[in-house]
Amino acid sequence: MSALIRNLSSVHRICASGAVAFGDVTYRPGGQCGPRVQQDFQLVAIYEGEAHIQVDDAMRYLPGQHVALMRPGHAEYFHFAAATQTHHTWCAVHPSLVDEPLREALAAMPFCLPITPRLHGLIEMGLSFAPSDLPSAQALLVQLGLSALHAYAFEAERAALHSLTPDAVVKAQRFIEAHLSQPITLDEIARAANVSPAHLIKLFRRHLHTTPMRYAWDARARRGAQLLIQSGLPVGEIAAQCGFQTPFHFSRLIKQRYGCAPRELRRRAWA
Protein backbone atom coordinates (compact mmCIF):
# COMPACT_ATOMS: atom_id res chain seq x y z
CA MET A 1 0.00 0.00 0.00
CA SER A 2 2.76 2.50 0.91
CA ALA A 3 4.36 2.06 -2.50
CA LEU A 4 1.21 3.20 -4.22
CA ILE A 5 -0.30 5.78 -1.87
CA ARG A 6 1.73 8.51 -0.17
CA ASN A 7 0.67 11.21 2.27
CA LEU A 8 -2.82 9.81 2.70
CA SER A 9 -4.71 11.74 5.37
CA SER A 10 -7.80 9.58 5.73
CA VAL A 11 -10.24 7.33 3.97
CA HIS A 12 -13.70 8.35 5.11
CA ARG A 13 -15.98 5.87 3.40
CA ILE A 14 -15.71 2.87 1.12
CA CYS A 15 -18.67 0.84 -0.10
CA ALA A 16 -18.04 -2.07 -2.45
CA SER A 17 -19.66 -5.04 -4.10
CA GLY A 18 -17.64 -7.63 -5.98
CA ALA A 19 -17.35 -5.49 -9.08
CA VAL A 20 -18.34 -1.92 -8.10
CA ALA A 21 -16.77 0.32 -5.47
CA PHE A 22 -17.50 3.82 -4.20
CA GLY A 23 -14.96 5.63 -2.07
CA ASP A 24 -14.16 8.92 -0.36
CA VAL A 25 -10.61 9.97 0.56
CA THR A 26 -8.58 13.01 1.63
CA TYR A 27 -4.87 13.49 0.81
CA ARG A 28 -2.50 15.76 2.68
CA PRO A 29 -0.73 18.49 0.62
CA GLY A 30 1.65 16.88 -1.84
CA GLY A 31 -0.10 13.50 -1.72
CA GLN A 32 0.45 10.96 -4.49
CA CYS A 33 -1.17 7.78 -5.74
CA GLY A 34 0.57 5.38 -8.10
CA PRO A 35 2.07 4.48 -10.40
CA ARG A 36 -0.60 1.92 -11.12
CA VAL A 37 -2.42 0.33 -14.04
CA GLN A 38 -6.13 1.12 -13.94
CA GLN A 39 -8.23 -2.03 -13.73
CA ASP A 40 -11.71 -0.47 -13.91
CA PHE A 41 -13.78 2.25 -15.47
CA GLN A 42 -13.38 4.81 -12.69
CA LEU A 43 -14.87 8.24 -12.06
CA VAL A 44 -12.67 10.45 -9.85
CA ALA A 45 -14.48 13.55 -8.53
CA ILE A 46 -12.39 16.25 -6.81
CA TYR A 47 -14.27 18.52 -4.42
CA GLU A 48 -11.30 20.25 -2.77
CA GLY A 49 -7.78 20.65 -4.13
CA GLU A 50 -6.64 19.46 -7.56
CA ALA A 51 -4.66 16.73 -9.30
CA HIS A 52 -2.10 16.43 -12.05
CA ILE A 53 -2.42 12.92 -13.45
CA GLN A 54 0.07 11.21 -15.71
CA VAL A 55 -1.92 8.86 -17.94
CA ASP A 56 0.51 6.73 -19.97
CA ASP A 57 2.79 9.38 -21.51
CA ALA A 58 0.41 12.35 -21.22
CA MET A 59 -0.04 14.71 -18.27
CA ARG A 60 -3.66 15.61 -17.51
CA TYR A 61 -5.02 18.27 -15.16
CA LEU A 62 -8.09 17.67 -12.97
CA PRO A 63 -9.23 20.87 -11.20
CA GLY A 64 -11.49 21.09 -8.18
CA GLN A 65 -15.24 20.63 -8.70
CA HIS A 66 -14.54 18.40 -11.72
CA VAL A 67 -14.81 14.67 -12.33
CA ALA A 68 -12.47 12.62 -14.54
CA LEU A 69 -13.08 9.36 -16.37
CA MET A 70 -10.24 6.87 -16.00
CA ARG A 71 -10.26 3.91 -18.39
CA PRO A 72 -8.96 0.36 -17.81
CA GLY A 73 -5.55 -0.69 -19.08
CA HIS A 74 -3.84 2.71 -18.76
CA ALA A 75 -0.92 3.55 -16.47
CA GLU A 76 -1.75 6.31 -13.96
CA TYR A 77 0.19 8.41 -11.49
CA PHE A 78 -1.73 10.99 -9.40
CA HIS A 79 0.02 14.07 -7.96
CA PHE A 80 -2.37 15.98 -5.70
CA ALA A 81 -2.28 19.66 -4.73
CA ALA A 82 1.03 20.70 -3.20
CA ALA A 83 -0.25 23.52 -0.96
CA THR A 84 -3.66 22.26 0.18
CA GLN A 85 -5.32 18.96 1.00
CA THR A 86 -7.26 17.22 -1.75
CA HIS A 87 -10.61 15.60 -1.09
CA HIS A 88 -12.03 13.34 -3.76
CA THR A 89 -14.58 10.58 -4.22
CA TRP A 90 -14.59 7.80 -6.76
CA CYS A 91 -16.77 5.20 -8.40
CA ALA A 92 -15.07 2.14 -9.94
CA VAL A 93 -16.89 -0.33 -12.19
CA HIS A 94 -15.30 -3.57 -13.38
CA PRO A 95 -15.08 -3.80 -17.19
CA SER A 96 -17.04 -7.07 -17.21
CA LEU A 97 -20.17 -5.09 -16.29
CA VAL A 98 -19.85 -2.51 -19.07
CA ASP A 99 -21.56 -3.52 -22.30
CA GLU A 100 -20.27 -2.63 -25.74
CA PRO A 101 -22.56 0.36 -26.43
CA LEU A 102 -21.51 2.01 -23.15
CA ARG A 103 -17.84 1.20 -23.84
CA GLU A 104 -18.09 2.88 -27.23
CA ALA A 105 -19.82 5.91 -25.72
CA LEU A 106 -17.20 6.26 -22.98
CA ALA A 107 -14.38 5.94 -25.50
CA ALA A 108 -15.56 9.19 -27.10
CA MET A 109 -15.99 11.09 -23.82
CA PRO A 110 -13.69 13.94 -22.69
CA PHE A 111 -11.18 13.39 -19.89
CA CYS A 112 -13.08 15.50 -17.35
CA LEU A 113 -16.30 17.43 -16.79
CA PRO A 114 -17.69 19.75 -14.11
CA ILE A 115 -19.36 17.85 -11.28
CA THR A 116 -23.12 18.08 -11.83
CA PRO A 117 -25.84 17.51 -9.21
CA ARG A 118 -26.75 14.32 -11.08
CA LEU A 119 -23.25 12.83 -10.87
CA HIS A 120 -22.79 14.01 -7.29
CA GLY A 121 -26.09 12.46 -6.23
CA LEU A 122 -25.31 9.05 -7.73
CA ILE A 123 -21.87 8.84 -6.13
CA GLU A 124 -23.20 10.02 -2.77
CA MET A 125 -25.96 7.42 -2.94
CA GLY A 126 -23.34 4.74 -3.56
CA LEU A 127 -21.32 5.99 -0.61
CA SER A 128 -24.37 5.99 1.66
CA PHE A 129 -24.61 2.19 1.82
CA ALA A 130 -23.38 0.40 4.90
CA PRO A 131 -21.44 -2.82 4.16
CA SER A 132 -24.00 -5.52 3.44
CA ASP A 133 -24.12 -9.05 2.03
CA LEU A 134 -27.76 -8.66 1.03
CA PRO A 135 -28.18 -9.58 -2.65
CA SER A 136 -30.42 -6.56 -3.17
CA ALA A 137 -27.74 -4.21 -1.80
CA GLN A 138 -25.08 -5.71 -4.05
CA ALA A 139 -27.35 -5.47 -7.10
CA LEU A 140 -28.25 -1.86 -6.29
CA LEU A 141 -24.57 -0.90 -5.99
CA VAL A 142 -23.90 -2.39 -9.41
CA GLN A 143 -26.75 -0.43 -10.95
CA LEU A 144 -25.61 2.78 -9.24
CA GLY A 145 -22.11 2.31 -10.65
CA LEU A 146 -23.42 1.76 -14.16
CA SER A 147 -25.80 4.69 -13.77
CA ALA A 148 -22.88 6.93 -12.80
CA LEU A 149 -21.04 5.95 -16.01
CA HIS A 150 -24.17 6.55 -18.09
CA ALA A 151 -24.64 9.90 -16.34
CA TYR A 152 -21.08 10.90 -17.24
CA ALA A 153 -21.78 10.09 -20.90
CA PHE A 154 -25.06 12.01 -20.74
CA GLU A 155 -23.48 15.10 -19.18
CA ALA A 156 -20.69 15.07 -21.78
CA GLU A 157 -23.13 14.81 -24.68
CA ARG A 158 -25.33 17.50 -23.15
CA ALA A 159 -22.37 19.83 -22.73
CA ALA A 160 -21.27 19.21 -26.32
CA LEU A 161 -24.77 19.98 -27.59
CA HIS A 162 -24.94 23.21 -25.60
CA SER A 163 -21.53 24.25 -26.89
CA LEU A 164 -22.97 24.16 -30.42
CA THR A 165 -26.08 26.11 -29.42
CA PRO A 166 -25.86 29.89 -28.94
CA ASP A 167 -26.07 31.02 -25.34
CA ALA A 168 -29.14 33.12 -26.12
CA VAL A 169 -31.03 30.04 -27.34
CA VAL A 170 -30.06 28.03 -24.24
CA LYS A 171 -31.18 30.88 -21.96
CA ALA A 172 -34.46 31.16 -23.84
CA GLN A 173 -35.08 27.41 -23.58
CA ARG A 174 -34.43 27.45 -19.85
CA PHE A 175 -36.75 30.42 -19.37
CA ILE A 176 -39.51 28.71 -21.35
CA GLU A 177 -39.15 25.40 -19.49
CA ALA A 178 -39.26 27.23 -16.15
CA HIS A 179 -42.47 29.09 -17.05
CA LEU A 180 -44.59 26.48 -18.82
CA SER A 181 -47.54 27.07 -16.51
CA GLN A 182 -47.50 30.85 -16.98
CA PRO A 183 -48.45 33.08 -19.92
CA ILE A 184 -45.21 34.35 -21.49
CA THR A 185 -44.58 36.58 -24.47
CA LEU A 186 -41.86 36.72 -27.09
CA ASP A 187 -40.59 39.97 -25.55
CA GLU A 188 -40.21 38.30 -22.14
CA ILE A 189 -38.34 35.37 -23.62
CA ALA A 190 -36.05 37.69 -25.55
CA ARG A 191 -35.32 39.75 -22.44
CA ALA A 192 -34.38 36.56 -20.57
CA ALA A 193 -32.03 35.69 -23.44
CA ASN A 194 -30.54 39.23 -23.58
CA VAL A 195 -31.27 39.65 -27.30
CA SER A 196 -33.93 41.36 -29.40
CA PRO A 197 -37.08 39.41 -30.32
CA ALA A 198 -36.17 39.52 -34.02
CA HIS A 199 -32.69 38.16 -33.38
CA LEU A 200 -34.04 35.43 -31.12
CA ILE A 201 -36.46 34.30 -33.82
CA LYS A 202 -33.57 34.17 -36.29
CA LEU A 203 -31.46 32.08 -33.89
CA PHE A 204 -34.30 29.64 -33.16
CA ARG A 205 -35.01 29.15 -36.86
CA ARG A 206 -31.34 28.60 -37.64
CA HIS A 207 -30.55 26.20 -34.81
CA LEU A 208 -33.87 24.60 -33.81
CA HIS A 209 -35.87 25.02 -37.03
CA THR A 210 -38.77 26.60 -35.15
CA THR A 211 -39.70 29.89 -33.46
CA PRO A 212 -39.53 30.69 -29.73
CA MET A 213 -43.31 30.72 -29.30
CA ARG A 214 -43.81 27.51 -31.25
CA TYR A 215 -41.08 25.94 -29.13
CA ALA A 216 -42.97 27.09 -26.02
CA TRP A 217 -46.25 25.53 -27.17
CA ASP A 218 -44.48 22.31 -28.17
CA ALA A 219 -42.88 22.17 -24.72
CA ARG A 220 -46.30 22.66 -23.11
CA ALA A 221 -47.76 19.90 -25.24
CA ARG A 222 -44.92 17.52 -24.29
CA ARG A 223 -45.43 18.32 -20.62
CA GLY A 224 -49.18 17.83 -20.98
CA ALA A 225 -48.70 14.45 -22.67
CA GLN A 226 -46.39 13.37 -19.84
CA LEU A 227 -49.00 14.30 -17.24
CA LEU A 228 -51.75 12.54 -19.17
CA ILE A 229 -49.72 9.32 -19.25
CA GLN A 230 -48.05 9.50 -15.84
CA SER A 231 -50.78 11.00 -13.64
CA GLY A 232 -54.48 10.77 -13.00
CA LEU A 233 -55.12 14.52 -13.08
CA PRO A 234 -58.22 15.68 -14.96
CA VAL A 235 -57.61 17.00 -18.48
CA GLY A 236 -58.70 20.51 -17.50
CA GLU A 237 -56.25 20.65 -14.60
CA ILE A 238 -53.42 19.40 -16.80
CA ALA A 239 -54.26 22.07 -19.36
CA ALA A 240 -54.10 24.78 -16.70
CA GLN A 241 -50.81 23.47 -15.28
CA CYS A 242 -49.26 23.54 -18.74
CA GLY A 243 -50.23 27.14 -19.51
CA PHE A 244 -53.28 26.60 -21.71
CA GLN A 245 -56.11 29.09 -21.21
CA THR A 246 -58.78 26.52 -22.08
CA PRO A 247 -58.99 22.70 -22.23
CA PHE A 248 -60.12 23.12 -25.86
CA HIS A 249 -56.81 24.74 -26.83
CA PHE A 250 -54.93 21.96 -25.03
CA SER A 251 -56.96 19.23 -26.74
CA ARG A 252 -56.47 20.78 -30.16
CA LEU A 253 -52.69 20.94 -29.73
CA ILE A 254 -52.52 17.37 -28.39
CA LYS A 255 -54.47 16.17 -31.43
CA GLN A 256 -52.08 18.02 -33.74
CA ARG A 257 -48.98 16.59 -32.06
CA TYR A 258 -50.12 13.05 -31.18
CA GLY A 259 -53.01 12.32 -33.54
CA CYS A 260 -55.68 11.78 -30.89
CA ALA A 261 -57.57 13.55 -28.11
CA PRO A 262 -56.07 13.76 -24.60
CA ARG A 263 -58.34 11.09 -23.09
CA GLU A 264 -57.58 8.72 -25.96
CA LEU A 265 -53.83 9.30 -25.53
CA ARG A 266 -54.18 8.38 -21.86
CA ARG A 267 -56.35 5.34 -22.62
CA ARG A 268 -53.82 3.97 -25.13
CA ALA A 269 -50.92 4.48 -22.72
CA TRP A 270 -52.71 2.93 -19.80
CA ALA A 271 -54.01 -0.01 -21.84
N, C-alpha and C positions, 0 to 999 in steps of 0.2 A: 504493500500500500504506500509506504513512504517514498518509493521510487517513482510513483506515478503522481502523487498528490502532495504538494508542499504548501506550508503556511495555511493549512485549513483551520478556520476558526471554529466552525461547528456545523454539524448536519442536523437540521431541525426536524425534518420529516422525510420518511421514505415509505412508500406504499407500493407493493409489487405483487404481481401474479407471476406465473411461470414465464410469460413472454412480454409483459408490459410493466413498466416501472415509472412511477412519479417520484420526484425528489425535490428537496429544498435545501440549499446549502449556502453558507457565508464564508468567504475567504478573507483573510487578513490582507492588508496592503502588500502588493508584490507576490500574491499567491500564484501558483502554477498548477496545471494538471496535464500530465502526459510526459513524454510522448506515448501515444497509444494508437491502435487501429480501431476505428469505430465499428462496432458489431451490429448496431441497430439503426433504424431511422429515429433520430433524436431531435426534439425541439429543445433549445436552450434559451430561456427567457431571462434577461438581465433587468432587474428592477432598480438596483443601486450599483454604481461603479461602471465598469466597462471591461472589454476583453479584446486583446489582439490574438487571433487564432491562426496558427500556421496549419493550413490544410494541404497536405502533400507539399508541393513546392511554392504555394502561393500564400501570402499573408493577408488575412481578412480582418476587418474591424467590426466589432459588435458593440454599438453604444448602448447606454442605459435606455430602458423603456423600449427595447427592441427584442425580437425573438429570432433565432437563427435555426435553419434546418441543416442538420448534420446527416450525411448519408453513409450507409455501410460500406466498408472496404477502403476507406480513406484514412491516411495517417493524420493525427491531430495533435497539436500542442497548444494548450491554453496559457496565455500570460494575462493575468488579471490586473486591475488598476494598481499602479505603484503607490499612489498617495492616499487612497481611500480603500475601505473594504468593499468587496463586491458580493452582492446577494443575488443569487439566481435560482430559478427552478428549472426542472427538466421533465420531459416525458419521452421515454424510450420505448419503441415498439419493435419487436423482433421481425426481421424480414419475412419470415414464413407466414406472417399474418397479413401482409400487404399484397393485395392482388395486382395483376398486371396493369389494369387501367389506372389505379392510384399510383403505381410505380412510375408510369409514363407521365402522369400529371406532375408528380414531385420532381421528376428529372428536369422539367422545364421551369421550375420555380426559382425565384431569386434567393440569394444566400440569406437575407434577413428582411424582416418587416417590422413596422411598429407593433407593439403589443396592443391588441384590440380587446374590448370587453368580452368578446366571444371566446378568444383564445385563453384569456386570463381565467374566465369562468370554468372552462373545461379542465384546465390544469389544476385549479383550486379544488374542483370537485374530485379529481383523482387523488389529490393529496389529503382530502378529508376522510378517506376510509381508514378505519383501524385495521390492523392485520387480521385477516379472517381466512379460514379454510372453506367457508361456505361456497358452494359452486356458483350461486347467484352473484356473490361478490366478485369472484374471479372473472366471471363472464362480463359483468358490468365494467370492471377495470379494462378489459380488452376492448370493449366497445368505446369507452371513453378515450383510450389511446388512439384508436382508429379515427374517432370523431375529431380529435385534435389535429391529426394529419390532414383530414379532409378540410377542416376549418382553415388550416394554413393555406391550402391550395385555393380555397374560396376567397380568402382575404387577398391573396396575391392576384388572382384574376380580377377581383373587384377593383383593386388599386390600379391595375393596368388599364381597365376599362375607363376609370375616371380620369386617368392621365391623358386619354385620347379625347375626352369630352371637355369642352370649355367650362371654366369655373362658373360662369354665369348660368349655364344650363344645369349644372349640378346643384347650385344654390336654388334655382327655380324649382327643380324637382323636389328638393327637400322641403321647400316652403309649401308646395302643393300637397305633398304627402302628409305634412303636419297639420293641414287645414282642410282635410277632405269633408269634414262635417259642417264647414262654415262657407257662406257665400264669399267668394273671392273674385277679384277682377284682374284683368290683364295688367292694369297699372300697378296693382298691389304686388303681383308676381314680379313685374319688372323692377320695382323698387327693392324687393328682397334680393334680386339678382344684381343690383347696382348697374343696370343698363336701361336704355330706353325701350319702350314697348316694341317699336319697329325693329330694333336690333335683336331683341329677344326672339321675335317671330322668325327672323332670318336665321338665327342660330338653331332654333328648334327644327326648322324645315331642313336645314343643311345636315344636322347630325342625328335627328330622330325621325325625320320625314313626317312631321306633324306640326301642329301649332301648340302653344302653351295651353290654351283653353281646351282644345280637343284632348290634349294629354291629361288635363285635369278631369274631364268627364270620363275618359277611359279608365283612369285610376279609380274614380268613384264606382264605376261599373264593376271593376275587378274586385274592389272591396265589398260591394254589395253581393256579388256572386259568392265570395268566400263566406259571408254571413248567412246567406241562404243555405249553403251546403253544410256549414259547420255549426250552426246555431238553430234554435227553435223560435227566434224572434219573429213576430208578425212582419209581413211584407212592408206595411206602412211605417213601422218603427225602423226597419232596416233602411228604407228610403230616406227617412229623416236623418239617421245617423251618418249617411253617406252624402249629405248635402243636397238632396233633391227636394224641391219645393213641394212636389206632389207625388203620390205613388204612381200616377199615370206616367209622368215623365220618367220615373225609374223603370217602370215596366217596358216602356217603349225602347229605352236604351238597352235593357237586358235582351229584348227580342232582337234588336239590331246586332248585338255582339254575339249572342249565344243561340239564336234561332228559335227561342221558345220563351214563353212567359215565365216570370219568377217562380210561381208555384210549380210549374212543370219542370223547371230546372232543378228545384229541390226534390221533387218526386223522383226524377230519374236518378239523382245522386243517392238518395236514401234507399231506393229499390236495389 
